[in-house]
Amino acid sequence: MPNLSWFINYILCKRVSQTGSNLYPLYIELIKQIGVKSSIEMTVLQAIETFRKCMLIDEELFILVA
């Protein structure tokens, strides 16, 4: 899937961050169902990178770069 990185970023930054935790299992299952062996690893790495960005900049600026 050529746009896997974009999709994972979308799930983490736009969906997970704006919905309640009751949907987290659904997002995890969705990423697993993609069928790419490295999708979970990519998700964890992207989550770490997103968290790092959150710690470095204020919320308004983060929304612009996410």
CHARMM internal coordinates of N, CA and C (Angstrom, degrees):
IC EDIT
DIST 1 N 1 CA 1.4702
DIST 1 CA 1 C 1.5370
ANGL 1 N 1 CA 1 C 107.62
DIST 1 C 2 N 1.3031
ANGL 1 CA 1 C 2 N 117.39
DIHE 1 N 1 CA 1 C 2 N 110.05
DIST 2 N 2 CA 1.4684
ANGL 1 C 2 N 2 CA 120.58
DIHE 1 CA 1 C 2 N 2 CA -175.08
DIST 2 CA 2 C 1.5267
ANGL 2 N 2 CA 2 C 114.65
DIHE 1 C 2 N 2 CA 2 C -66.15
DIST 2 C 3 N 1.2850
ANGL 2 CA 2 C 3 N 118.16
DIHE 2 N 2 CA 2 C 3 N -25.97
DIST 3 N 3 CA 1.4643
ANGL 2 C 3 N 3 CA 121.57
DIHE 2 CA 2 C 3 N 3 CA -177.50
DIST 3 CA 3 C 1.5265
ANGL 3 N 3 CA 3 C 112.66
DIHE 2 C 3 N 3 CA 3 C -104.20
DIST 3 C 4 N 1.3269
ANGL 3 CA 3 C 4 N 116.23
DIHE 3 N 3 CA 3 C 4 N 25.14
DIST 4 N 4 CA 1.4594
ANGL 3 C 4 N 4 CA 120.35
DIHE 3 CA 3 C 4 N 4 CA -177.18
DIST 4 CA 4 C 1.5205
ANGL 4 N 4 CA 4 C 112.02
DIHE 3 C 4 N 4 CA 4 C -60.89
DIST 4 C 5 N 1.3121
ANGL 4 CA 4 C 5 N 116.72
DIHE 4 N 4 CA 4 C 5 N -43.11
DIST 5 N 5 CA 1.4637
ANGL 4 C 5 N 5 CA 120.38
DIHE 4 CA 4 C 5 N 5 CA 179.80
DIST 5 CA 5 C 1.5266
ANGL 5 N 5 CA 5 C 110.67
DIHE 4 C 5 N 5 CA 5 C -60.53
DIST 5 C 6 N 1.3301
ANGL 5 CA 5 C 6 N 116.84
DIHE 5 N 5 CA 5 C 6 N -43.81
DIST 6 N 6 CA 1.4704
ANGL 5 C 6 N 6 CA 120.71
DIHE 5 CA 5 C 6 N 6 CA 178.66
DIST 6 CA 6 C 1.5320
ANGL 6 N 6 CA 6 C 110.22
DIHE 5 C 6 N 6 CA 6 C -62.76
DIST 6 C 7 N 1.3225
ANGL 6 CA 6 C 7 N 116.67
DIHE 6 N 6 CA 6 C 7 N -44.56
DIST 7 N 7 CA 1.4615
ANGL 6 C 7 N 7 CA 121.29
DIHE 6 CA 6 C 7 N 7 CA -178.07
DIST 7 CA 7 C 1.5245
ANGL 7 N 7 CA 7 C 111.37
DIHE 6 C 7 N 7 CA 7 C -62.22
DIST 7 C 8 N 1.3269
ANGL 7 CA 7 C 8 N 116.55
DIHE 7 N 7 CA 7 C 8 N -44.40
DIST 8 N 8 CA 1.4615
ANGL 7 C 8 N 8 CA 120.42
DIHE 7 CA 7 C 8 N 8 CA 178.88
DIST 8 CA 8 C 1.5223
ANGL 8 N 8 CA 8 C 110.09
DIHE 7 C 8 N 8 CA 8 C -63.63
DIST 8 C 9 N 1.3195
ANGL 8 CA 8 C 9 N 117.23
DIHE 8 N 8 CA 8 C 9 N -42.60
DIST 9 N 9 CA 1.4571
ANGL 8 C 9 N 9 CA 120.86
DIHE 8 CA 8 C 9 N 9 CA 177.03
DIST 9 CA 9 C 1.5308
ANGL 9 N 9 CA 9 C 110.74
DIHE 8 C 9 N 9 CA 9 C -60.59
DIST 9 C 10 N 1.3211
ANGL 9 CA 9 C 10 N 116.90
DIHE 9 N 9 CA 9 C 10 N -42.23
DIST 10 N 10 CA 1.4696
ANGL 9 C 10 N 10 CA 121.42
DIHE 9 CA 9 C 10 N 10 CA 178.13
DIST 10 CA 10 C 1.5346
ANGL 10 N 10 CA 10 C 110.24
DIHE 9 C 10 N 10 CA 10 C -60.93
DIST 10 C 11 N 1.3137
ANGL 10 CA 10 C 11 N 116.93
DIHE 10 N 10 CA 10 C 11 N -47.73
DIST 11 N 11 CA 1.4695
ANGL 10 C 11 N 11 CA 120.67
DIHE 10 CA 10 C 11 N 11 CA -179.83
DIST 11 CA 11 C 1.5267
ANGL 11 N 11 CA 11 C 110.12
DIHE 10 C 11 N 11 CA 11 C -59.38
DIST 11 C 12 N 1.3339
ANGL 11 CA 11 C 12 N 117.03
DIHE 11 N 11 CA 11 C 12 N -46.96
DIST 12 N 12 CA 1.4678
ANGL 11 C 12 N 12 CA 120.63
DIHE 11 CA 11 C 12 N 12 CA -176.72
DIST 12 CA 12 C 1.5226
ANGL 12 N 12 CA 12 C 112.54
DIHE 11 C 12 N 12 CA 12 C -69.58
DIST 12 C 13 N 1.3164
ANGL 12 CA 12 C 13 N 117.28
DIHE 12 N 12 CA 12 C 13 N -46.25
DIST 13 N 13 CA 1.4705
ANGL 12 C 13 N 13 CA 120.39
DIHE 12 CA 12 C 13 N 13 CA -171.66
DIST 13 CA 13 C 1.5192
ANGL 13 N 13 CA 13 C 114.36
DIHE 12 C 13 N 13 CA 13 C -87.45
DIST 13 C 14 N 1.2949
ANGL 13 CA 13 C 14 N 117.18
DIHE 13 N 13 CA 13 C 14 N -32.62
DIST 14 N 14 CA 1.4613
ANGL 13 C 14 N 14 CA 119.21
DIHE 13 CA 13 C 14 N 14 CA -174.93
DIST 14 CA 14 C 1.5242
ANGL 14 N 14 CA 14 C 113.71
DIHE 13 C 14 N 14 CA 14 C -103.24
DIST 14 C 15 N 1.3083
ANGL 14 CA 14 C 15 N 118.01
DIHE 14 N 14 CA 14 C 15 N -34.86
DIST 15 N 15 CA 1.4611
ANGL 14 C 15 N 15 CA 120.36
DIHE 14 CA 14 C 15 N 15 CA -175.79
DIST 15 CA 15 C 1.5332
ANGL 15 N 15 CA 15 C 112.04
DIHE 14 C 15 N 15 CA 15 C -96.42
DIST 15 C 16 N 1.3166
ANGL 15 CA 15 C 16 N 117.06
DIHE 15 N 15 CA 15 C 16 N -56.45
DIST 16 N 16 CA 1.4645
ANGL 15 C 16 N 16 CA 120.80
DIHE 15 CA 15 C 16 N 16 CA -175.94
DIST 16 CA 16 C 1.5224
ANGL 16 N 16 CA 16 C 110.46
DIHE 15 C 16 N 16 CA 16 C -61.93
DIST 16 C 17 N 1.3269
ANGL 16 CA 16 C 17 N 116.30
DIHE 16 N 16 CA 16 C 17 N -42.56
DIST 17 N 17 CA 1.4637
ANGL 16 C 17 N 17 CA 119.56
DIHE 16 CA 16 C 17 N 17 CA -176.61
DIST 17 CA 17 C 1.5229
ANGL 17 N 17 CA 17 C 112.86
DIHE 16 C 17 N 17 CA 17 C -70.06
DIST 17 C 18 N 1.3255
ANGL 17 CA 17 C 18 N 118.44
DIHE 17 N 17 CA 17 C 18 N -17.61
DIST 18 N 18 CA 1.4585
ANGL 17 C 18 N 18 CA 120.97
DIHE 17 CA 17 C 18 N 18 CA -175.73
DIST 18 CA 18 C 1.5230
ANGL 18 N 18 CA 18 C 113.75
DIHE 17 C 18 N 18 CA 18 C -111.37
DIST 18 C 19 N 1.3252
ANGL 18 CA 18 C 19 N 117.10
DIHE 18 N 18 CA 18 C 19 N 0.97
DIST 19 N 19 CA 1.4651
ANGL 18 C 19 N 19 CA 119.24
DIHE 18 CA 18 C 19 N 19 CA -179.94
DIST 19 CA 19 C 1.5233
ANGL 19 N 19 CA 19 C 109.42
DIHE 18 C 19 N 19 CA 19 C -120.39
DIST 19 C 20 N 1.2772
ANGL 19 CA 19 C 20 N 115.51
DIHE 19 N 19 CA 19 C 20 N 166.33
DIST 20 N 20 CA 1.4589
ANGL 19 C 20 N 20 CA 120.67
DIHE 19 CA 19 C 20 N 20 CA 178.83
DIST 20 CA 20 C 1.5160
ANGL 20 N 20 CA 20 C 111.57
DIHE 19 C 20 N 20 CA 20 C -72.19
DIST 20 C 21 N 1.3043
ANGL 20 CA 20 C 21 N 115.42
DIHE 20 N 20 CA 20 C 21 N 162.80
DIST 21 N 21 CA 1.4615
ANGL 20 C 21 N 21 CA 120.62
DIHE 20 CA 20 C 21 N 21 CA -177.71
DIST 21 CA 21 C 1.5284
ANGL 21 N 21 CA 21 C 112.66
DIHE 20 C 21 N 21 CA 21 C -67.87
DIST 21 C 22 N 1.3143
ANGL 21 CA 21 C 22 N 117.67
DIHE 21 N 21 CA 21 C 22 N -11.35
DIST 22 N 22 CA 1.4611
ANGL 21 C 22 N 22 CA 119.23
DIHE 21 CA 21 C 22 N 22 CA 179.93
DIST 22 CA 22 C 1.5322
ANGL 22 N 22 CA 22 C 112.11
DIHE 21 C 22 N 22 CA 22 C -68.26
DIST 22 C 23 N 1.3320
ANGL 22 CA 22 C 23 N 118.39
DIHE 22 N 22 CA 22 C 23 N -15.24
DIST 23 N 23 CA 1.4616
ANGL 22 C 23 N 23 CA 121.06
DIHE 22 CA 22 C 23 N 23 CA 178.77
DIST 23 CA 23 C 1.5273
ANGL 23 N 23 CA 23 C 113.31
DIHE 22 C 23 N 23 CA 23 C -96.97
DIST 23 C 24 N 1.3247
ANGL 23 CA 23 C 24 N 118.79
DIHE 23 N 23 CA 23 C 24 N -3.77
DIST 24 N 24 CA 1.4633
ANGL 23 C 24 N 24 CA 121.23
DIHE 23 CA 23 C 24 N 24 CA -178.57
DIST 24 CA 24 C 1.5262
ANGL 24 N 24 CA 24 C 112.52
DIHE 23 C 24 N 24 CA 24 C -56.25
DIST 24 C 25 N 1.3451
ANGL 24 CA 24 C 25 N 119.13
DIHE 24 N 24 CA 24 C 25 N -45.63
DIST 25 N 25 CA 1.4743
ANGL 24 C 25 N 25 CA 118.57
DIHE 24 CA 24 C 25 N 25 CA 178.55
DIST 25 CA 25 C 1.5347
ANGL 25 N 25 CA 25 C 112.55
DIHE 24 C 25 N 25 CA 25 C -59.23
DIST 25 C 26 N 1.3125
ANGL 25 CA 25 C 26 N 116.74
DIHE 25 N 25 CA 25 C 26 N -34.87
DIST 26 N 26 CA 1.4652
ANGL 25 C 26 N 26 CA 120.49
DIHE 25 CA 25 C 26 N 26 CA 178.27
DIST 26 CA 26 C 1.5220
ANGL 26 N 26 CA 26 C 110.86
DIHE 25 C 26 N 26 CA 26 C -64.52
DIST 26 C 27 N 1.3322
ANGL 26 CA 26 C 27 N 117.33
DIHE 26 N 26 CA 26 C 27 N -44.11
DIST 27 N 27 CA 1.4581
ANGL 26 C 27 N 27 CA 120.84
DIHE 26 CA 26 C 27 N 27 CA 179.39
DIST 27 CA 27 C 1.5279
ANGL 27 N 27 CA 27 C 111.15
DIHE 26 C 27 N 27 CA 27 C -65.61
DIST 27 C 28 N 1.3184
ANGL 27 CA 27 C 28 N 117.33
DIHE 27 N 27 CA 27 C 28 N -39.59
DIST 28 N 28 CA 1.4621
ANGL 27 C 28 N 28 CA 120.96
DIHE 27 CA 27 C 28 N 28 CA 177.73
DIST 28 CA 28 C 1.5210
ANGL 28 N 28 CA 28 C 109.93
DIHE 27 C 28 N 28 CA 28 C -62.27
DIST 28 C 29 N 1.3160
ANGL 28 CA 28 C 29 N 116.77
DIHE 28 N 28 CA 28 C 29 N -45.70
DIST 29 N 29 CA 1.4585
ANGL 28 C 29 N 29 CA 120.48
DIHE 28 CA 28 C 29 N 29 CA 179.49
DIST 29 CA 29 C 1.5255
ANGL 29 N 29 CA 29 C 111.07
DIHE 28 C 29 N 29 CA 29 C -64.18
DIST 29 C 30 N 1.3158
ANGL 29 CA 29 C 30 N 117.75
DIHE 29 N 29 CA 29 C 30 N -39.07
DIST 30 N 30 CA 1.4628
ANGL 29 C 30 N 30 CA 121.90
DIHE 29 CA 29 C 30 N 30 CA 177.68
DIST 30 CA 30 C 1.5239
ANGL 30 N 30 CA 30 C 110.67
DIHE 29 C 30 N 30 CA 30 C -59.73
DIST 30 C 31 N 1.3140
ANGL 30 CA 30 C 31 N 116.93
DIHE 30 N 30 CA 30 C 31 N -45.42
DIST 31 N 31 CA 1.4715
ANGL 30 C 31 N 31 CA 120.85
DIHE 30 CA 30 C 31 N 31 CA 179.82
DIST 31 CA 31 C 1.5253
ANGL 31 N 31 CA 31 C 110.63
DIHE 30 C 31 N 31 CA 31 C -66.45
DIST 31 C 32 N 1.3356
ANGL 31 CA 31 C 32 N 117.30
DIHE 31 N 31 CA 31 C 32 N -38.45
DIST 32 N 32 CA 1.4633
ANGL 31 C 32 N 32 CA 120.07
DIHE 31 CA 31 C 32 N 32 CA 176.57
DIST 32 CA 32 C 1.5223
ANGL 32 N 32 CA 32 C 111.62
DIHE 31 C 32 N 32 CA 32 C -62.94
DIST 32 C 33 N 1.3302
ANGL 32 CA 32 C 33 N 117.22
DIHE 32 N 32 CA 32 C 33 N -38.69
DIST 33 N 33 CA 1.4563
ANGL 32 C 33 N 33 CA 122.28
DIHE 32 CA 32 C 33 N 33 CA -176.40
DIST 33 CA 33 C 1.5243
ANGL 33 N 33 CA 33 C 113.68
DIHE 32 C 33 N 33 CA 33 C -71.88
DIST 33 C 34 N 1.3097
ANGL 33 CA 33 C 34 N 117.54
DIHE 33 N 33 CA 33 C 34 N -11.95
DIST 34 N 34 CA 1.4676
ANGL 33 C 34 N 34 CA 120.60
DIHE 33 CA 33 C 34 N 34 CA 177.73
DIST 34 CA 34 C 1.5205
ANGL 34 N 34 CA 34 C 109.93
DIHE 33 C 34 N 34 CA 34 C -58.23
DIST 34 C 35 N 1.3194
ANGL 34 CA 34 C 35 N 116.13
DIHE 34 N 34 CA 34 C 35 N -34.08
DIST 35 N 35 CA 1.4533
ANGL 34 C 35 N 35 CA 120.20
DIHE 34 CA 34 C 35 N 35 CA 176.18
DIST 35 CA 35 C 1.5212
ANGL 35 N 35 CA 35 C 114.71
DIHE 34 C 35 N 35 CA 35 C 88.26
DIST 35 C 36 N 1.3116
ANGL 35 CA 35 C 36 N 117.64
DIHE 35 N 35 CA 35 C 36 N 7.24
DIST 36 N 36 CA 1.4618
ANGL 35 C 36 N 36 CA 120.92
DIHE 35 CA 35 C 36 N 36 CA 176.18
DIST 36 CA 36 C 1.5164
ANGL 36 N 36 CA 36 C 107.43
DIHE 35 C 36 N 36 CA 36 C -94.59
DIST 36 C 37 N 1.3316
ANGL 36 CA 36 C 37 N 116.14
DIHE 36 N 36 CA 36 C 37 N 124.94
DIST 37 N 37 CA 1.4613
ANGL 36 C 37 N 37 CA 121.10
DIHE 36 CA 36 C 37 N 37 CA -173.84
DIST 37 CA 37 C 1.5231
ANGL 37 N 37 CA 37 C 112.98
DIHE 36 C 37 N 37 CA 37 C -54.81
DIST 37 C 38 N 1.3183
ANGL 37 CA 37 C 38 N 117.10
DIHE 37 N 37 CA 37 C 38 N -37.70
DIST 38 N 38 CA 1.4659
ANGL 37 C 38 N 38 CA 121.04
DIHE 37 CA 37 C 38 N 38 CA -175.56
DIST 38 CA 38 C 1.5287
ANGL 38 N 38 CA 38 C 113.74
DIHE 37 C 38 N 38 CA 38 C -90.09
DIST 38 C 39 N 1.3263
ANGL 38 CA 38 C 39 N 119.09
DIHE 38 N 38 CA 38 C 39 N 7.52
DIST 39 N 39 CA 1.4718
ANGL 38 C 39 N 39 CA 120.45
DIHE 38 CA 38 C 39 N 39 CA -174.70
DIST 39 CA 39 C 1.5298
ANGL 39 N 39 CA 39 C 112.58
DIHE 38 C 39 N 39 CA 39 C -63.77
DIST 39 C 40 N 1.3255
ANGL 39 CA 39 C 40 N 118.62
DIHE 39 N 39 CA 39 C 40 N -38.02
DIST 40 N 40 CA 1.4675
ANGL 39 C 40 N 40 CA 120.45
DIHE 39 CA 39 C 40 N 40 CA 178.78
DIST 40 CA 40 C 1.5232
ANGL 40 N 40 CA 40 C 110.03
DIHE 39 C 40 N 40 CA 40 C -69.32
DIST 40 C 41 N 1.3269
ANGL 40 CA 40 C 41 N 116.61
DIHE 40 N 40 CA 40 C 41 N -43.84
DIST 41 N 41 CA 1.4596
ANGL 40 C 41 N 41 CA 120.01
DIHE 40 CA 40 C 41 N 41 CA 177.55
DIST 41 CA 41 C 1.5335
ANGL 41 N 41 CA 41 C 110.74
DIHE 40 C 41 N 41 CA 41 C -60.80
DIST 41 C 42 N 1.3194
ANGL 41 CA 41 C 42 N 117.00
DIHE 41 N 41 CA 41 C 42 N -43.20
DIST 42 N 42 CA 1.4621
ANGL 41 C 42 N 42 CA 120.69
DIHE 41 CA 41 C 42 N 42 CA 177.96
DIST 42 CA 42 C 1.5178
ANGL 42 N 42 CA 42 C 111.26
DIHE 41 C 42 N 42 CA 42 C -62.11
DIST 42 C 43 N 1.3223
ANGL 42 CA 42 C 43 N 116.43
DIHE 42 N 42 CA 42 C 43 N -38.02
DIST 43 N 43 CA 1.4602
ANGL 42 C 43 N 43 CA 120.86
DIHE 42 CA 42 C 43 N 43 CA 179.54
DIST 43 CA 43 C 1.5235
ANGL 43 N 43 CA 43 C 111.06
DIHE 42 C 43 N 43 CA 43 C -64.93
DIST 43 C 44 N 1.3170
ANGL 43 CA 43 C 44 N 116.56
DIHE 43 N 43 CA 43 C 44 N -44.29
DIST 44 N 44 CA 1.4638
ANGL 43 C 44 N 44 CA 120.30
DIHE 43 CA 43 C 44 N 44 CA 179.50
DIST 44 CA 44 C 1.5322
ANGL 44 N 44 CA 44 C 110.14
DIHE 43 C 44 N 44 CA 44 C -63.36
DIST 44 C 45 N 1.3240
ANGL 44 CA 44 C 45 N 117.09
DIHE 44 N 44 CA 44 C 45 N -45.72
DIST 45 N 45 CA 1.4658
ANGL 44 C 45 N 45 CA 120.47
DIHE 44 CA 44 C 45 N 45 CA 179.48
DIST 45 CA 45 C 1.5267
ANGL 45 N 45 CA 45 C 111.69
DIHE 44 C 45 N 45 CA 45 C -62.61
DIST 45 C 46 N 1.3290
ANGL 45 CA 45 C 46 N 116.60
DIHE 45 N 45 CA 45 C 46 N -40.97
DIST 46 N 46 CA 1.4674
ANGL 45 C 46 N 46 CA 120.24
DIHE 45 CA 45 C 46 N 46 CA 178.18
DIST 46 CA 46 C 1.5259
ANGL 46 N 46 CA 46 C 110.93
DIHE 45 C 46 N 46 CA 46 C -66.47
DIST 46 C 47 N 1.3280
ANGL 46 CA 46 C 47 N 117.24
DIHE 46 N 46 CA 46 C 47 N -37.70
DIST 47 N 47 CA 1.4674
ANGL 46 C 47 N 47 CA 120.67
DIHE 46 CA 46 C 47 N 47 CA 177.91
DIST 47 CA 47 C 1.5288
ANGL 47 N 47 CA 47 C 110.81
DIHE 46 C 47 N 47 CA 47 C -64.34
DIST 47 C 48 N 1.3219
ANGL 47 CA 47 C 48 N 116.59
DIHE 47 N 47 CA 47 C 48 N -40.52
DIST 48 N 48 CA 1.4651
ANGL 47 C 48 N 48 CA 120.44
DIHE 47 CA 47 C 48 N 48 CA 177.70
DIST 48 CA 48 C 1.5228
ANGL 48 N 48 CA 48 C 110.44
DIHE 47 C 48 N 48 CA 48 C -63.66
DIST 48 C 49 N 1.3237
ANGL 48 CA 48 C 49 N 116.43
DIHE 48 N 48 CA 48 C 49 N -44.67
DIST 49 N 49 CA 1.4657
ANGL 48 C 49 N 49 CA 120.72
DIHE 48 CA 48 C 49 N 49 CA 179.55
DIST 49 CA 49 C 1.5373
ANGL 49 N 49 CA 49 C 111.07
DIHE 48 C 49 N 49 CA 49 C -63.58
DIST 49 C 50 N 1.3076
ANGL 49 CA 49 C 50 N 116.83
DIHE 49 N 49 CA 49 C 50 N -41.03
DIST 50 N 50 CA 1.4667
ANGL 49 C 50 N 50 CA 120.73
DIHE 49 CA 49 C 50 N 50 CA 178.36
DIST 50 CA 50 C 1.5234
ANGL 50 N 50 CA 50 C 110.76
DIHE 49 C 50 N 50 CA 50 C -64.57
DIST 50 C 51 N 1.3256
ANGL 50 CA 50 C 51 N 116.64
DIHE 50 N 50 CA 50 C 51 N -42.77
DIST 51 N 51 CA 1.4630
ANGL 50 C 51 N 51 CA 120.74
DIHE 50 CA 50 C 51 N 51 CA 177.68
DIST 51 CA 51 C 1.5242
ANGL 51 N 51 CA 51 C 110.76
DIHE 50 C 51 N 51 CA 51 C -61.23
DIST 51 C 52 N 1.3349
ANGL 51 CA 51 C 52 N 115.89
DIHE 51 N 51 CA 51 C 52 N -42.28
DIST 52 N 52 CA 1.4596
ANGL 51 C 52 N 52 CA 120.72
DIHE 51 CA 51 C 52 N 52 CA 178.83
DIST 52 CA 52 C 1.5350
ANGL 52 N 52 CA 52 C 110.33
DIHE 51 C 52 N 52 CA 52 C -59.81
DIST 52 C 53 N 1.3201
ANGL 52 CA 52 C 53 N 116.76
DIHE 52 N 52 CA 52 C 53 N -43.46
DIST 53 N 53 CA 1.4667
ANGL 52 C 53 N 53 CA 120.94
DIHE 52 CA 52 C 53 N 53 CA 177.74
DIST 53 CA 53 C 1.5320
ANGL 53 N 53 CA 53 C 110.42
DIHE 52 C 53 N 53 CA 53 C -61.65
DIST 53 C 54 N 1.3121
ANGL 53 CA 53 C 54 N 116.36
DIHE 53 N 53 CA 53 C 54 N -40.93
DIST 54 N 54 CA 1.4675
ANGL 53 C 54 N 54 CA 120.35
DIHE 53 CA 53 C 54 N 54 CA -179.43
DIST 54 CA 54 C 1.5235
ANGL 54 N 54 CA 54 C 111.40
DIHE 53 C 54 N 54 CA 54 C -62.10
DIST 54 C 55 N 1.3071
ANGL 54 CA 54 C 55 N 116.14
DIHE 54 N 54 CA 54 C 55 N -34.67
DIST 55 N 55 CA 1.4574
ANGL 54 C 55 N 55 CA 120.03
DIHE 54 CA 54 C 55 N 55 CA -177.86
DIST 55 CA 55 C 1.5293
ANGL 55 N 55 CA 55 C 111.91
DIHE 54 C 55 N 55 CA 55 C -76.55
DIST 55 C 56 N 1.3244
ANGL 55 CA 55 C 56 N 117.13
DIHE 55 N 55 CA 55 C 56 N -20.32
DIST 56 N 56 CA 1.4561
ANGL 55 C 56 N 56 CA 120.93
DIHE 55 CA 55 C 56 N 56 CA -174.32
DIST 56 CA 56 C 1.5275
ANGL 56 N 56 CA 56 C 114.45
DIHE 55 C 56 N 56 CA 56 C -96.18
DIST 56 C 57 N 1.3149
ANGL 56 CA 56 C 57 N 117.31
DIHE 56 N 56 CA 56 C 57 N -23.87
DIST 57 N 57 CA 1.4622
ANGL 56 C 57 N 57 CA 119.59
DIHE 56 CA 56 C 57 N 57 CA -175.00
DIST 57 CA 57 C 1.5219
ANGL 57 N 57 CA 57 C 111.05
DIHE 56 C 57 N 57 CA 57 C -131.20
DIST 57 C 58 N 1.3108
ANGL 57 CA 57 C 58 N 115.68
DIHE 57 N 57 CA 57 C 58 N 162.70
DIST 58 N 58 CA 1.4598
ANGL 57 C 58 N 58 CA 119.39
DIHE 57 CA 57 C 58 N 58 CA -179.89
DIST 58 CA 58 C 1.5364
ANGL 58 N 58 CA 58 C 110.50
DIHE 57 C 58 N 58 CA 58 C -77.15
DIST 58 C 59 N 1.3055
ANGL 58 CA 58 C 59 N 116.67
DIHE 58 N 58 CA 58 C 59 N 166.22
DIST 59 N 59 CA 1.4609
ANGL 58 C 59 N 59 CA 122.97
DIHE 58 CA 58 C 59 N 59 CA -173.24
DIST 59 CA 59 C 1.5210
ANGL 59 N 59 CA 59 C 113.15
DIHE 58 C 59 N 59 CA 59 C -60.90
DIST 59 C 60 N 1.3173
ANGL 59 CA 59 C 60 N 118.75
DIHE 59 N 59 CA 59 C 60 N -43.78
DIST 60 N 60 CA 1.4623
ANGL 59 C 60 N 60 CA 121.46
DIHE 59 CA 59 C 60 N 60 CA -178.70
DIST 60 CA 60 C 1.5210
ANGL 60 N 60 CA 60 C 111.84
DIHE 59 C 60 N 60 CA 60 C -62.16
DIST 60 C 61 N 1.3205
ANGL 60 CA 60 C 61 N 116.78
DIHE 60 N 60 CA 60 C 61 N -42.38
DIST 61 N 61 CA 1.4557
ANGL 60 C 61 N 61 CA 120.96
DIHE 60 CA 60 C 61 N 61 CA 178.45
DIST 61 CA 61 C 1.5215
ANGL 61 N 61 CA 61 C 110.70
DIHE 60 C 61 N 61 CA 61 C -69.42
DIST 61 C 62 N 1.3295
ANGL 61 CA 61 C 62 N 118.38
DIHE 61 N 61 CA 61 C 62 N -37.23
DIST 62 N 62 CA 1.4427
ANGL 61 C 62 N 62 CA 121.73
DIHE 61 CA 61 C 62 N 62 CA 179.01
DIST 62 CA 62 C 1.5302
ANGL 62 N 62 CA 62 C 111.55
DIHE 61 C 62 N 62 CA 62 C -60.33
DIST 62 C 63 N 1.3148
ANGL 62 CA 62 C 63 N 116.42
DIHE 62 N 62 CA 62 C 63 N -41.61
DIST 63 N 63 CA 1.4635
ANGL 62 C 63 N 63 CA 120.72
DIHE 62 CA 62 C 63 N 63 CA 179.77
DIST 63 CA 63 C 1.5289
ANGL 63 N 63 CA 63 C 110.32
DIHE 62 C 63 N 63 CA 63 C -59.62
DIST 63 C 64 N 1.3071
ANGL 63 CA 63 C 64 N 116.86
DIHE 63 N 63 CA 63 C 64 N -35.43
DIST 64 N 64 CA 1.4646
ANGL 63 C 64 N 64 CA 120.91
DIHE 63 CA 63 C 64 N 64 CA -179.94
DIST 64 CA 64 C 1.5199
ANGL 64 N 64 CA 64 C 112.83
DIHE 63 C 64 N 64 CA 64 C -71.45
DIST 64 C 65 N 1.3253
ANGL 64 CA 64 C 65 N 118.47
DIHE 64 N 64 CA 64 C 65 N -34.15
DIST 65 N 65 CA 1.4554
ANGL 64 C 65 N 65 CA 121.02
DIHE 64 CA 64 C 65 N 65 CA -175.20
DIST 65 CA 65 C 1.5144
ANGL 65 N 65 CA 65 C 113.31
DIHE 64 C 65 N 65 CA 65 C -96.81
DIST 65 C 66 N 1.3110
ANGL 65 CA 65 C 66 N 118.77
DIHE 65 N 65 CA 65 C 66 N -13.96
DIST 66 N 66 CA 1.4664
ANGL 65 C 66 N 66 CA 121.10
DIHE 65 CA 65 C 66 N 66 CA -176.51
DIST 66 CA 66 C 1.4985
ANGL 66 N 66 CA 66 C 112.52
DIHE 65 C 66 N 66 CA 66 C -74.80
END
COOR INIT
IC SEED 1 N 1 CA 1 C
IC BUILD
